[in-house]
Amino acid sequence: MAINSQLVDTRLQLVLSEGQDAEGNILYKRKTFNNVKTNATDEQLHSVAQALAVLQQHMLMDIARDDRSVITEI
């Protein structure tokens, strides 16, 4: 039994710092960009995220790539 994994969806997430709560914990906000090309490189996504970060109200804390694959038996 052979298994095949096919990448079907990629999303780019910007993790932003929204400030702190009453206890001093950092509050995070995520902005997700859907329909990213699945063949986009990490370097390309990083460049886009940096360009988008300057347009945000809050400070960029992290950049995440979210890939979704379908696993099938062949």
Buried (B, 14 or more C-beta within 10 A) or exposed (E): EEEEEEEEEBBBBBBBBEEEEEEEEEEEBEBEBEEBEEEBEEEEBEEBBEEBBEEEEBEBBEBEBEEEEEEEEE
